[in-house]
Amino acid sequence: MAVFEIQKPYTVSEVLAVYRQVKQEIELHGRAIQKSIDLAEAAGINLGGKFAAQHFVQDRLVVLKQNTWRALLAASGVEKILSVSRMERFEEFLLGNGD
Protein backbone atom coordinates (compact mmCIF):
# COMPACT_ATOMS: atom_id res chain seq x y z
CA MET A 1 0.00 0.00 0.00
CA ALA A 2 1.37 3.42 -0.98
CA VAL A 3 1.70 6.09 1.64
CA PHE A 4 1.06 9.61 0.44
CA GLU A 5 2.49 12.60 2.20
CA ILE A 6 0.96 16.04 1.98
CA GLN A 7 3.61 18.50 1.01
CA LYS A 8 3.65 21.66 3.04
CA PRO A 9 3.49 24.89 1.08
CA TYR A 10 6.84 26.52 0.44
CA THR A 11 7.52 29.98 1.77
CA VAL A 12 8.90 32.81 -0.36
CA SER A 13 12.23 32.51 1.48
CA GLU A 14 12.42 28.78 0.76
CA VAL A 15 11.67 29.31 -2.92
CA LEU A 16 14.37 31.98 -3.20
CA ALA A 17 16.92 29.82 -1.36
CA VAL A 18 16.27 26.89 -3.68
CA TYR A 19 16.43 29.20 -6.73
CA ARG A 20 19.87 30.46 -5.69
CA GLN A 21 21.14 26.94 -5.04
CA VAL A 22 19.83 25.50 -8.32
CA LYS A 23 21.13 28.48 -10.32
CA GLN A 24 24.57 28.05 -8.80
CA GLU A 25 24.56 24.31 -9.55
CA ILE A 26 23.46 24.81 -13.18
CA GLU A 27 26.24 27.36 -13.68
CA LEU A 28 28.79 25.09 -11.97
CA HIS A 29 27.87 22.08 -14.09
CA GLY A 30 27.86 24.24 -17.21
CA ARG A 31 31.44 25.31 -16.49
CA ALA A 32 32.43 21.67 -15.86
CA ILE A 33 30.93 20.58 -19.18
CA GLN A 34 32.69 23.44 -20.97
CA LYS A 35 35.99 22.47 -19.33
CA SER A 36 35.55 18.87 -20.51
CA ILE A 37 34.79 20.02 -24.06
CA ASP A 38 37.84 22.30 -24.05
CA LEU A 39 40.02 19.45 -22.77
CA ALA A 40 38.79 17.10 -25.49
CA GLU A 41 39.29 19.72 -28.21
CA ALA A 42 42.83 20.44 -26.97
CA ALA A 43 43.56 16.75 -27.61
CA GLY A 44 42.09 16.97 -31.11
CA ILE A 45 38.78 15.39 -30.20
CA ASN A 46 35.94 17.40 -31.68
CA LEU A 47 32.80 17.00 -29.59
CA GLY A 48 30.95 19.70 -31.48
CA GLY A 49 29.17 20.64 -28.31
CA LYS A 50 30.64 24.00 -27.32
CA PHE A 51 27.66 26.02 -28.48
CA ALA A 52 25.18 23.35 -27.40
CA ALA A 53 26.57 23.30 -23.85
CA GLN A 54 26.37 27.09 -23.54
CA HIS A 55 22.88 27.15 -25.03
CA PHE A 56 21.70 24.40 -22.67
CA VAL A 57 22.90 26.29 -19.60
CA GLN A 58 21.27 29.54 -20.72
CA ASP A 59 18.04 27.74 -21.60
CA ARG A 60 17.87 26.03 -18.19
CA LEU A 61 18.52 29.35 -16.42
CA VAL A 62 15.64 31.00 -18.30
CA VAL A 63 13.29 28.12 -17.43
CA LEU A 64 14.48 28.23 -13.81
CA LYS A 65 13.75 31.95 -13.59
CA GLN A 66 10.31 31.61 -15.16
CA ASN A 67 9.28 28.77 -12.90
CA THR A 68 10.72 30.50 -9.85
CA TRP A 69 8.43 33.46 -10.53
CA ARG A 70 5.48 31.08 -10.71
CA ALA A 71 6.53 29.41 -7.45
CA LEU A 72 6.92 32.82 -5.79
CA LEU A 73 3.39 33.76 -6.81
CA ALA A 74 2.09 30.51 -5.37
CA ALA A 75 4.13 30.82 -2.16
CA SER A 76 3.04 34.41 -1.59
CA GLY A 77 -0.62 33.74 -2.33
CA VAL A 78 -0.74 36.59 -4.85
CA GLU A 79 -2.00 34.30 -7.62
CA LYS A 80 -5.21 33.79 -5.64
CA ILE A 81 -6.11 37.47 -5.79
CA LEU A 82 -4.98 38.34 -9.32
CA SER A 83 -7.63 38.66 -11.98
CA VAL A 84 -7.55 36.29 -14.93
CA SER A 85 -6.38 39.06 -17.25
CA ARG A 86 -3.52 40.01 -14.91
CA MET A 87 -2.45 36.37 -14.63
CA GLU A 88 -2.50 36.13 -18.43
CA ARG A 89 -0.32 39.26 -18.69
CA PHE A 90 2.03 37.82 -16.09
CA GLU A 91 2.34 34.57 -18.07
CA GLU A 92 2.99 36.57 -21.26
CA PHE A 93 5.68 38.51 -19.41
CA LEU A 94 7.35 35.29 -18.26
CA LEU A 95 7.28 33.76 -21.71
CA GLY A 96 8.62 36.98 -23.20
CA ASN A 97 11.77 37.36 -21.19
CA GLY A 98 11.59 35.66 -17.80
CA ASP A 99 13.08 38.69 -16.05
BALOBA-1460 file (C-alpha; in Angstrom, 3 decimals):
// residues 99
<rec num="1" residu="m" x="0.000" y="0.000" z="0.000"/>
<rec num="2" residu="a" x="1.366" y="3.421" z="-0.981"/>
<rec num="3" residu="v" x="1.699" y="6.086" z="1.644"/>
<rec num="4" residu="f" x="1.058" y="9.611" z="0.442"/>
<rec num="5" residu="e" x="2.489" y="12.605" z="2.197"/>
<rec num="6" residu="i" x="0.960" y="16.039" z="1.978"/>
<rec num="7" residu="q" x="3.614" y="18.505" z="1.008"/>
<rec num="8" residu="k" x="3.652" y="21.660" z="3.044"/>
<rec num="9" residu="p" x="3.487" y="24.893" z="1.083"/>
<rec num="10" residu="y" x="6.838" y="26.518" z="0.436"/>
<rec num="11" residu="t" x="7.521" y="29.981" z="1.772"/>
<rec num="12" residu="v" x="8.900" y="32.810" z="-0.360"/>
<rec num="13" residu="s" x="12.226" y="32.505" z="1.484"/>
<rec num="14" residu="e" x="12.425" y="28.778" z="0.764"/>
<rec num="15" residu="v" x="11.665" y="29.312" z="-2.922"/>
<rec num="16" residu="l" x="14.372" y="31.976" z="-3.197"/>
<rec num="17" residu="a" x="16.919" y="29.820" z="-1.356"/>
<rec num="18" residu="v" x="16.270" y="26.889" z="-3.685"/>
<rec num="19" residu="y" x="16.431" y="29.201" z="-6.726"/>
<rec num="20" residu="r" x="19.872" y="30.462" z="-5.685"/>
<rec num="21" residu="q" x="21.143" y="26.937" z="-5.041"/>
<rec num="22" residu="v" x="19.833" y="25.504" z="-8.315"/>
<rec num="23" residu="k" x="21.129" y="28.480" z="-10.324"/>
<rec num="24" residu="q" x="24.566" y="28.051" z="-8.801"/>
<rec num="25" residu="e" x="24.563" y="24.307" z="-9.554"/>
<rec num="26" residu="i" x="23.458" y="24.810" z="-13.175"/>
<rec num="27" residu="e" x="26.240" y="27.356" z="-13.683"/>
<rec num="28" residu="l" x="28.790" y="25.093" z="-11.974"/>
<rec num="29" residu="h" x="27.870" y="22.082" z="-14.091"/>
<rec num="30" residu="g" x="27.859" y="24.238" z="-17.209"/>
<rec num="31" residu="r" x="31.444" y="25.314" z="-16.486"/>
<rec num="32" residu="a" x="32.431" y="21.672" z="-15.860"/>
<rec num="33" residu="i" x="30.929" y="20.583" z="-19.185"/>
<rec num="34" residu="q" x="32.689" y="23.440" z="-20.968"/>
<rec num="35" residu="k" x="35.994" y="22.475" z="-19.330"/>
<rec num="36" residu="s" x="35.551" y="18.875" z="-20.509"/>
<rec num="37" residu="i" x="34.785" y="20.021" z="-24.057"/>
<rec num="38" residu="d" x="37.842" y="22.297" z="-24.049"/>
<rec num="39" residu="l" x="40.023" y="19.446" z="-22.771"/>
<rec num="40" residu="a" x="38.786" y="17.102" z="-25.494"/>
<rec num="41" residu="e" x="39.293" y="19.723" z="-28.206"/>
<rec num="42" residu="a" x="42.828" y="20.440" z="-26.968"/>
<rec num="43" residu="a" x="43.556" y="16.750" z="-27.612"/>
<rec num="44" residu="g" x="42.090" y="16.967" z="-31.114"/>
<rec num="45" residu="i" x="38.775" y="15.392" z="-30.197"/>
<rec num="46" residu="n" x="35.938" y="17.403" z="-31.682"/>
<rec num="47" residu="l" x="32.804" y="17.001" z="-29.592"/>
<rec num="48" residu="g" x="30.948" y="19.703" z="-31.483"/>
<rec num="49" residu="g" x="29.171" y="20.640" z="-28.307"/>
<rec num="50" residu="k" x="30.640" y="24.000" z="-27.321"/>
<rec num="51" residu="f" x="27.657" y="26.024" z="-28.483"/>
<rec num="52" residu="a" x="25.175" y="23.346" z="-27.398"/>
<rec num="53" residu="a" x="26.574" y="23.301" z="-23.849"/>
<rec num="54" residu="q" x="26.373" y="27.091" z="-23.544"/>
<rec num="55" residu="h" x="22.878" y="27.150" z="-25.030"/>
<rec num="56" residu="f" x="21.699" y="24.396" z="-22.675"/>
<rec num="57" residu="v" x="22.901" y="26.287" z="-19.597"/>
<rec num="58" residu="q" x="21.272" y="29.539" z="-20.719"/>
<rec num="59" residu="d" x="18.038" y="27.744" z="-21.595"/>
<rec num="60" residu="r" x="17.872" y="26.033" z="-18.192"/>
<rec num="61" residu="l" x="18.519" y="29.352" z="-16.421"/>
<rec num="62" residu="v" x="15.639" y="31.000" z="-18.296"/>
<rec num="63" residu="v" x="13.289" y="28.117" z="-17.428"/>
<rec num="64" residu="l" x="14.484" y="28.227" z="-13.809"/>
<rec num="65" residu="k" x="13.752" y="31.945" z="-13.595"/>
<rec num="66" residu="q" x="10.305" y="31.608" z="-15.163"/>
<rec num="67" residu="n" x="9.283" y="28.767" z="-12.896"/>
<rec num="68" residu="t" x="10.718" y="30.501" z="-9.848"/>
<rec num="69" residu="w" x="8.429" y="33.462" z="-10.528"/>
<rec num="70" residu="r" x="5.484" y="31.076" z="-10.706"/>
<rec num="71" residu="a" x="6.531" y="29.411" z="-7.455"/>
<rec num="72" residu="l" x="6.922" y="32.821" z="-5.787"/>
<rec num="73" residu="l" x="3.392" y="33.757" z="-6.811"/>
<rec num="74" residu="a" x="2.086" y="30.507" z="-5.369"/>
<rec num="75" residu="a" x="4.131" y="30.817" z="-2.158"/>
<rec num="76" residu="s" x="3.042" y="34.411" z="-1.595"/>
<rec num="77" residu="g" x="-0.619" y="33.736" z="-2.329"/>
<rec num="78" residu="v" x="-0.744" y="36.587" z="-4.854"/>
<rec num="79" residu="e" x="-2.000" y="34.305" z="-7.616"/>
<rec num="80" residu="k" x="-5.205" y="33.793" z="-5.642"/>
<rec num="81" residu="i" x="-6.107" y="37.475" z="-5.788"/>
<rec num="82" residu="l" x="-4.981" y="38.337" z="-9.324"/>
<rec num="83" residu="s" x="-7.635" y="38.662" z="-11.978"/>
<rec num="84" residu="v" x="-7.549" y="36.294" z="-14.927"/>
<rec num="85" residu="s" x="-6.377" y="39.064" z="-17.248"/>
<rec num="86" residu="r" x="-3.522" y="40.015" z="-14.906"/>
<rec num="87" residu="m" x="-2.452" y="36.371" z="-14.630"/>
<rec num="88" residu="e" x="-2.500" y="36.131" z="-18.430"/>
<rec num="89" residu="r" x="-0.324" y="39.257" z="-18.688"/>
<rec num="90" residu="f" x="2.032" y="37.822" z="-16.094"/>
<rec num="91" residu="e" x="2.335" y="34.571" z="-18.070"/>
<rec num="92" residu="e" x="2.990" y="36.570" z="-21.263"/>
<rec num="93" residu="f" x="5.676" y="38.511" z="-19.414"/>
<rec num="94" residu="l" x="7.347" y="35.290" z="-18.260"/>
<rec num="95" residu="l" x="7.275" y="33.759" z="-21.713"/>
<rec num="96" residu="g" x="8.616" y="36.984" z="-23.201"/>
<rec num="97" residu="n" x="11.771" y="37.359" z="-21.191"/>
<rec num="98" residu="g" x="11.595" y="35.656" z="-17.801"/>
<rec num="99" residu="d" x="13.083" y="38.689" z="-16.052"/>
